[in-house]
């Protein structure tokens, strides 16, 4: 995969446009004009009756003509033509991953995206940029991170005869600030400096991206403002303090549920308002193009290191890669290097919260549908009217109703499997990893670990499984104490 | 059927409004559908129509209104909390649009359109009597398909231009705009006060030299002083959003309606003075 893929002139085939209304409405109801004047009395009566609180008064089916007389109307619309063939060279010149991605932002922001795209292309063509970023990754962040053999966890999942999968951790938790997030913040801060930006903004969920960004801003002497959901500020109080200590201003976002999605919207609003002097460091492989691309490139170091380390440790490529997926940055970081290796199995783990059927989860891939959020076409958790749904996960970093567009593309084309893990399963894995490996994982990471419970009994032979240990769990201790207490985990609570 | 065609033929379109007003600036109030409730929205449309509005922009409440400031965000979320959906809103428009002269422009984010299906959405709003459509998060690059569908259903898709748009983008947008061009008057989200700069005035001149298409100006216009300043800019319309939404969304709906009546009347008086 050429790292300059998105600036290559890959033309997108123009979508066939409807040439006449009859092409898709001939078999449907009349559409133009004030067809059948409304029965005023009846309609007025309907309107005077307030809709039931919290519930939709009618289903969108009544507005849909797509199923009438068997004529497939919406199927022919450009966004509904599904991708079936995986292509490892995405995105194309327009920032598309198949039908996903793109730039769905107010016109006000288009210039800033163009500027960023051009600035990034110039930066990666300049050896001095790579030298500066790599120097910081080595001495400031502490890369490379180890590929660690999780011996006791391997024993835990071994079969009776001692055989079984061999479990390895890619130790992103050992990075400065305790998670993979800083790979991206470092790269984008250097980029912002090159673009002449004086002010950095970021959104954060669990606070890891906010801390990483506040850290690099302190290092570079840049003004830093971090948008964070009010609910997340409460459950990640330690990270809020860390950001403030590092000199950042943390701005609480009270809109909606007060979580990551709301923080992201608010950060975009800030950027729309002050685009000239501000660089927005998006923390995941989400948002409008080129963000999903440049954030992926920043984290690709995770997989690239793993490739070499795997050869050194077990003489080949891993068989299975597992990572948790909220927006999906740590997963893409690990997977990118291997996505062209057809024999490497990729598994993304989402948050099933209180269960997929509870209505309180963040499992976008399992329960989402196509839509546009935060500038990008991808899968979204939305209601029947296209309103984004509030999500729930015990882990603030996975509490997001959307997912990066490249993940949606990998799902559609079958390149990556997406599974989900509940709050409870994640908490069990949190405890297990702490006890067996002496590593307290982030709650996000605990979701990836929890999937071992389902995966290990199913696999044959002795495959090498690499889990992206994306972050450490110190930040989650307050949350976990409360939850263990509620669950009655007496072994921990004493 | 004949009656329908007859009604349709004489319905006011967006372009016909600008044509009729000639050099005079159109007054375009924006309100959020369903805030404080749909009955009020219906009454508000009639009141605005009777007190000086030439076109009315109606916002579809959305869970994630990226381009809106706090006032319209709050109005959106209040409307959604009542369980109001597109179906209710279109029923209301269907009933009200035949009682008013001012054509309705629907303002919606792209996701609800995608969710229903582009064809379904455009056909449904056209059926309800909507005349124009504005999708703030749909850039020109992604608009080809929807422009073609809108044309088939006699909906004018209004494209946005920003002070930050590059010259290449300005040329592209001006050329491809099927209807009027909505010039964003600040770099901010709606509802934020900002100086209306000389740069903006120059930009309107630049666009005027490129095209005969109508230009409307909006985002951040909230005071009579601002209206006074820009009404002589040789533009075709002024959109006023948050100022109306704020007045309408007070705890007593009738009080809100009376407030927007006064505000609309006053704004119109300034424009025609």
Interface residues (C-beta under 8 A of the other chain):
Chain A: X14 X15 X17 X18 X19 X20 X21 X24 X25 X28 X29 X30 X31 X32 X33 X34 X35 X36 X37 X38 X40 X43 X44 X46 X47 X48 X50 X51 X52 X53 X54 X55 X56 X57 X58 X59 X60 X62 X63 X64 X65 X66 X73 X74 X77 X78 X79 X80 X94 X102 X103 X104 X105 X106 X107 X108 X109 X110 X111 X112 X114 X255 X256 X261 X265 X268 X269 X272 X273 X274 X275 X276 X369 X370 X371 X372 X373 X374 X375 X380 X382 X384 X385 X386 X387 X388 X389
Chain B: X3 X4 X5 X7 X8 X11 X37 X38 X39 X42 X62 X63 X64 X66 X67 X69 X73 X77 X80 X81 X82 X83 X84 X85 X86 X87 X88 X90 X91 X92 X94 X95 X97 X98 X109 X110 X111 X112 X113 X114 X115 X116 X117 X118 X119 X120 X121 X123 X124 X126 X127 X129 X136 X137 X138 X139 X140 X141 X142 X144 X145 X148 X149 X152 X153 X154 X160 X161 X162 X163 X164 X165 X166 X169 X173 X184 X187 X188 X189 X192
